[in-house]
Amino acid sequence: MPSVKQPSNVGSITVAGTALTPAGGKVTPASDAHSTILAHHTTRPRFKQAAANGDITISLPSIVTSITLGGTVYTPNGSGDITVPAAVGTAYLNELKYINF
């Protein structure tokens, strides 16, 4: 299985029901298809919008059911979105652009 690089502020990520903790900055999902979804440019997590208070909404792939960023667990809403503080979201998104297998 290919491993997928994760931003350094990811403490864990639950992918298709399996909780994964990054080792060496990478996670290895249970299938190649899940790895592809997490890393592919059309399905990987992406910036959605910024709120007036500075919070950032990030859209996650549907296979992600929770993610721990900066020590806080976030659960996507029905649309697959999480809203995080600006500093946490910015740190995540800045490193996310380097995501790969």
Secondary structure, 3 states (H helix, E strand, C coil): CCCEECCCCEEEEEECCEEECCECCEECCCCHHHHHHHHCCCCCCEEEEECCCCCEEEECCCCEEEEEECCEEECCCCCCEEEECHHHHHHHHHHHCCCCC
